[in-house]
């Protein structure tokens, strides 16, 4: 599953869109979309999958249904612009998190350390 953000500038009427992969954590396992033409299999995704392995986080590639996303322990979007960003709620309110979960926090920290070394 990928998500598309769309916004229109009220000042100029310019429309901008961006697409990012939606990842989830289900039963402690990171679930990411299958490699298909529907998602970008880019550098950020590859780095995050490698970090999962390094951190001992099990990874499964599979199609993620809306129902599974709603039931997930954690949701996050992954992409070059957003890096690893936790999703705290879905607009229809079917998924709500009090804050970033432990997997998202671990991946955010590891990703930042990897791409922005001191």
C-alpha positions in Angstrom: 0.0 0.0 0.0 1.3 3.4 -0.8 -0.1 6.7 0.2 -0.4 9.8 -1.9 -0.3 13.2 -0.3 -1.9 15.9 -2.3 -2.1 19.6 -1.5 -3.1 22.7 -3.3 -1.5 26.1 -2.4 -4.3 28.6 -1.6 -2.0 31.5 -2.8 -1.1 30.1 -6.2 -3.5 27.2 -6.8 -0.4 25.0 -7.5 -1.0 21.4 -6.8 1.7 19.2 -5.4 1.7 15.4 -4.8 4.1 13.0 -3.2 3.9 9.2 -2.8 5.5 7.2 0.0 5.5 3.6 1.1 3.3 2.8 4.1 4.9 0.4 6.5 3.4 -1.2 9.5 4.3 -3.2 12.6 2.1 -6.2 13.1 2.9 -8.6 16.0 6.3 -7.0 16.3 7.2 -7.6 12.7 7.8 -4.8 10.2 5.5 -5.3 7.2 6.3 -3.5 4.0 4.7 -3.6 0.5 5.9 -6.1 -2.0 8.4 -4.8 -4.6 6.1 -4.0 -7.5 5.6 -1.2 -9.9 3.1 0.3 -7.4 5.9 1.5 -5.0 9.3 3.0 -5.5 12.0 0.6 -4.4 14.5 3.3 -3.7 17.5 4.0 -1.6 15.5 5.0 1.5 13.5 1.8 1.5 16.6 -0.3 1.0 18.4 1.5 3.9 15.4 1.0 6.2 15.1 -2.7 5.4 18.8 -3.1 6.0 18.5 -1.3 9.4 15.6 -3.6 10.3 17.9 -6.5 9.8 20.7 -4.9 11.8 18.4 -4.1 14.7 16.9 -7.6 14.7 13.5 -6.4 13.5 11.8 -9.2 11.5 10.6 -8.0 8.1 7.9 -9.3 5.9 7.1 -8.1 2.4 3.4 -8.4 1.6 0.4 -6.5 0.4 -1.1 -4.6 3.3 -4.9 -4.3 3.4 -6.7 -1.4 4.9 -8.0 -3.6 7.6 -4.5 -4.7 8.5 -3.4 -1.1 8.6 -6.2 -0.2 10.9 -5.2 -3.1 13.3 -1.5 -2.4 13.2 0.5 -1.7 16.3 2.4 1.0 14.4 2.2 2.7 11.1 5.0 4.8 9.4 5.7 6.3 6.0 9.1 5.8 4.4 10.5 8.0 1.7 13.4 10.2 0.7 11.6 13.4 1.8 10.0 12.0 5.0 12.7 9.5 5.9 10.9 7.4 8.6 7.8 9.2 9.9 5.3 7.6 12.3 1.7 7.9 11.4 -0.4 8.8 14.4 -3.8 8.6 12.9 -5.7 7.9 9.7 -8.2 10.5 8.6 -11.2 8.3 9.2 -10.0 7.8 12.8 -9.8 4.0 12.4 -6.1 4.0 13.5 -4.9 6.2 16.3 -1.6 6.1 18.2 -0.7 8.1 21.3 2.8 8.7 19.9 5.5 7.1 17.8 6.0 3.4 18.6 9.3 1.7 19.6 10.0 0.3 16.1 9.5 3.7 14.4 11.6 5.5 17.0 14.4 2.9 16.7 14.3 3.1 12.9 14.2 6.9 12.9 17.3 7.1 15.2 19.2 4.5 13.2 18.3 6.1 9.9 19.4 9.6 11.0 22.7 8.1 12.4 23.3 6.3 9.1 22.6 9.3 6.8 23.8 12.1 9.0 26.9 10.7 10.8 28.5 13.0 13.4 
